[in-house]
């Protein structure tokens, strides 16, 4: 169908989408009897703390770890209170220390960067490419003699190019900590995300694919990384058979923090985890339905897909030819009843984009000494600028973002696609 300006809802025409928009809480909207049953078992047993509970009741947190490790094909999984905690524990476990640099992508939630500082290392920011995951060429340009690790982020459901990343890590002898916070259940070339690097870190926060409100998982095959992650995540060493016994080997016991997961959190997470594959399949179906009906539109440039089968499909992202088109395009889509937004706005802070990481730009720390940025062990820290990653800003500033809730019906998907067709055919 050919549309004219008068057909657009923003100009008084009929809306393309008349069904209600749904919030993007993929697992949160699926909470039901399964979660209630798991939680009530914990409450009935009065077993709220993993390590010192009733002897005749099995730990939900331990069960969650077991199911996750079989799902990922890993030897070990450790449940924590957040993905940020998992990232910090993983960095500590692989030996990141003051004086080290860790490369993070310019498009990720700020927690990825903050975890590096919490581990007393210095973040180095690399550009992203058209897939909105780390650009391999820029990553290699950012490697120095101080680089100790890379944190690839599988951003907004999309797998990072783990084959190239692992090649670079092997070439330069670097550790890899995968941030899978936004792509739980995804894969790359048939291998589960979070199973490539030295450690993989997952989020169970409420906005993620599955949720327990807060929570995280660390996965690894390495004995020492697992033990060191346990040690760091539990300062009281409750995980040891005898917490007061002397260390069995050097480096087993050291100062840590309390990042433990509670049994109530574990109970909700366990029920949610069993829904993960179903949720991802529905998002993949919905994204395919929408994209099929707009793929032929001239002027729309689609986000690069690194692995169609492994994309968890939490969103659809398209790029417009010019940044100046984005605001009016989004306004027109919203008028059609299609919920959409631009990703980057220079004047609107977004903790997912390095340009807005003022704490990093200004090296804001709680004390005047400013470690790790101003520390004798670190030497001169990098200077950060909002212009450091121009490629990232170019892609993001021309982007239109559509959430893909798993709860969308086929009618919802058809109407979303029709709204996009209306706006694009008139405005591009």
N, C-alpha and C positions, 0 to 999 in steps of 0.2 A: 504493500500500500504506500502511495505517495502522500507525504504530509506537507503542510504549509505552516507558516508561523501562526496562523489563526487556530490551527489544530492543537497547539501546545496548551497545556493546562495553565501555564504561567501567563498566557495571553487570553484566558477565558475558555479554552476548549475543555472537553471532558478528560478526566483523569484516566490514565492507562491502568493504574493499579488501585483497585477498590477494596481489596482485602487488607486486614490489619497488618501492620509491620510487627515483627517479632524481635524481642531483645536477643542479643548475641550472647547467650549463656548456654552453650551446647549441652553440657552435662547438667548444669544447674536446673534447667527446665525438665530434666528427666528424673529428678529426685522423686522417689515414690516408696512403695512398700518394701522394696529390697533394702534400701538404705535404712528405713525404720526398723526392719527386722534385725539387721546387723547391729545397729546402735542399741536396741533393746536387749540384745543378748549381752552386750557389754554392761549395761546398767543393771540388768538382773543379776549378773555375776559380781557386780561391784568391783570390776576389774578395770580401773581407769589408767593405771600406770603400767607400761609394758613389762618392766623388769622385776617388779615385786608385786605381782598379782596373785589371786587364788591359784593354787597349784593345779587344780583339776580343770582349769579353763584355759583353752589355747589362746595365744595372743593374736589379735586381728592384725596388728602391725607386722608381726612375723609372717603371717599368712599372705599379707599384701606383698611383702618382699619376695616370698617364694613364687607367687604367681607372676610377678613382674619379671623375675630372672628367667623363668621358663619362656615367657612371651618374647623376651629379647634375645634369648639364647646366650645369656651371660652366666658366669659362675656365681656372681654376688650382686645383690641389690641391698641398699641401705635406705630406710625411710627416715626422712627428716621433716622439720617443721616448715620448710619452704624450699623453692628452687634456688633462691639466693644462698641459703645455707648450704645446699648441695654444691653449688659452684665454689663457694669459699672453702668448704671441706675438701673438695677435689683438688683445688689449687694447692692447698697446704699439703695434701697427701702426695702429690707428684713432685713436691720439693721446691715449689716457687717460694722465693724469699726476697728480702730487701736487696736491691741492686738489679733485680730481674725486670724485664719488660714482658708484657703479655699483650698480644694483638687482639683487638675486638673490632667488630664491624661498626660502621657509622650509623647503621639503622638497626637498633635493638633496644629493648627497654633498658633504662639507665642502670638497672640492677646488675647487668652483665659487667659494666664498667666498674660499678661500686664494689663488686666482689673482688676484683683485682686489687683495688686499694685496701680493702679489708684484709687481704692476704699480704699486705705490706709491699706490693709490687707496683709498677708504674704502667698504666694503660697506654697503648699506642693504637690509634684509630685508623682503620683502613676503609677505603671506599667500598661501596656495593655496586653490583652490576645490574643489568636489566631484570634479573631474577629477584633482585632486592636481597640477595645473600652476598657474602663477601666476595669481592673481586679478586681473583687469584693473582693477577699480575700486580695489583697494588699491594696485596698481602706480601708478596715476595719482595717488593720494593721497601717495605717497612721493616723487614727483618734486619737486625743488627747483631753485633756480638753479645749484646745484653738480652736478646730475646730468649725466653725460656719456654713459652707456651703460646698456643693459639686457642681462642674460643670461637669456633664457628657457630653461628646461630642459624637455626632452621626457621627463618623469619616468616611470620604470617602464613604458616602451614607449608612453606616451600622448603624442600631439602636443599641444603648447601651442597656444593660439588665436592663430596667427600673423597672421591678418588684423587682429585687434584690436590686437595688439602692434605691428605695423608702422604702423597708423594712429596710435597713441600716439607712436611714435618720430618719425614725420613731423611730427606736431603740435608736438612739443617739441624737434625737431631733435636727436634722440639717435641714437647708434650702437647696433647690435644685433649681439651675438655669440651665436649659438645653441649651446647645449650639447646635443649629440645623443648623449652617451656611452651612454645606456641605450636608445636607440631607433634604432640604425643600421638603415637599410633602410625606415624608416617614411615616411609622407607626410601632408600636410594638404591636403585639397581637390585632390588630384591632383598636388601639387607635392612633391618630395622634401624631407624635413626636412634642414636644413643649407644649403638653397639660398635661404632667404628673406632673411636678414640680411646685414650687411656681411661677416660671416665665419661659417662653420659649423664646429664642432669635434666630432670623433668619437673614440671610444675603442676600442682593440683589446686592452685588458687582459683577463685570463683569465676574469673573471666576465661579460664582455659577450657580445653576440650572436655576433659572430665575434671571433677572438682570435689574437694572435701572442705572448701572454704579457704583453707591454707594447707600447705603440705608440699613435700618434694621427695624425689627419688634420685639416688645416685647409683649408677650401674658400672661395674668393672669386672674384668677377668683377672686382675692382678691381685695376688694375695696381700702384698704390702700396702698397696693403695687402699684396699678394703679395710685392713686393720688400722691404718693411719687415719682414714676417714671416720671409722668408729671412734677412735681415740679422740679426735678433735671434736666430734659432734657431741661427746658426752664427757665433760670434765671430771665427773665422778667415777668414770670407768665402770658403770653398772653392767656393761655388756660383757665384761670379763667373768670367767668362771669364779675366780677369786679376785675381787677388785683390789684387795690389799696385798696381793702377792707381788714380789719383785718382778720387773720386766723380764720376759723370756728372751728378749734380744734387744739390742740397741735400737732405739727409735720407736719401740712399741708404745711406750707411755710418755706423754708430754702434756704441757699445759693446753687446755682446750676450752670449749664453751658448752652451752646447753642448747643444742639444736634438735633435741629428741622429738619424736612424734608421739602424741598421746593415743590411747586406745580408741577413744571416741572418733578422733580424726581418721585413724586407721580403719575403723568400721565403715565409715561413709566412703572412704577411698576404695575399699575392697569392693563394695557394691557397685560403685561407679566404674571401676576398672573392668568389670565384667560386661559393661555396656560399651566399652571403647570402640571395638571393631564396628559395631552396629551404627554408632554415631558417625564415625568417619565415613562409612559406606554411604550413608544418607547425604552427608555433605558433598561427597564426590558426585553422587547422582544429581543433586540439585545444581551444582556448578555446571555439570555437563549439559543439563537441560537448558540453562540460561545461555551458556556460551554457544551452543548449537544454533540458536536463533538470532545471534548477533555477530557471528564470526565473519560474515560477508560485508559488514558495514565499512565503507571507506572512511578513512580518517581516524579510526580507532586502532591503536597499536597495543597488543596484549602483552602483559607481563610474561617474560620468558619462563617456560616450565622446564625445570631441570630433570623432572621425572614425573610423568603424568600419573603413573600408577602409585607413586609414593607421595604425591601431593595430598595433604589431608583436606584441602579444599575449604578452609575456613573462610576464604574470601575470594573475590574476583577483582583483579586490578587491571585497569586499562590506562594507557597514556594518551594524552591529547597532543596535537602538534605544537601548541604554544601554551605557556603558563597562563597567559592573559585570558584564555578561554575557560579556565577551570571554574572560577567562581560562578559565572553565569550558567555554565553547564550543570553544576551541582544544584543551583537554585531551580533550574528547569526540571531536573530529575525529581527533586523533592516535591515540587508542585504536582508532578505526575503521580505522587504517592509512593515513589521509589526512594527508599532510604539510601543515601550515598553521601560521600564527602571527599574532599581533597585530603591528601595525607600531610602535605607540608604547607604551612603558612608562616612566613618569617616573623609575623607579629604575634602569633599565638603559640605559647609554649607547649611542647609535646615532648615528654620524657623519652620517647622512642627515637628521637633524632638528635645526633651529636651536636647539631647547631644550637640546641637549647640546653646543652649540658653546662650550665654556667658554673656549677661546682667544679667541673674539670677545667674549664677555661681559666678560671681564676684560682685553681688549686686550693679550694676552700677546705681547711682542716680544723679540728676542734682546738688545736694548740698552735702557738706562734712558730714553733719549730717546723711545723708543716710536713712531717714525715708522712709518706715516703718521698714526696716531691722535693723537699729540701733536707736531704739526709746525707751525711758523709758516705754511707754505704752505697747510695744510689748514684752519687755524682750529679752532674747537671741533668735535671729532668727535661723532657721535651717541652717546647713551648707550643701551646695549643691555640688554634685560630678557628673561627667559624668558617673560614674559607679553605680549610684543610682538605675537604672531600667534596669537590665541586660536582663530580659525577653523581654522587648520592643526591645532592640537592637538585640537580637537573632532572633525574628520574622522578623523585618524589614530588617536585613542584608541578609536574605535568600529569600527575596521577589522579585517577578517580577510583575510590575504594568502595566495594559493596560487600557487606557481611553476608555469609551464606549459612544461616541457621539450619541445623538438621531437621527442624520441625516444619520447614516450608513444604507446602503441598505442590503438586504439579501445576495447579491453577496459579499459585503464588509465583512460581518460576516463570510461567508463560506471561504473566502480567508484568513482572520485572523486566523481562526481555523486551516486551512491547514498549514499555516506557523508555528504555534505552534506545530502541529503534526510532521512536518518535523524535526524541531530543537530538540524537546524532544525525538523523537525516535532514533536519532543519538547520542545525547549528554548525555542522562540519562540511 
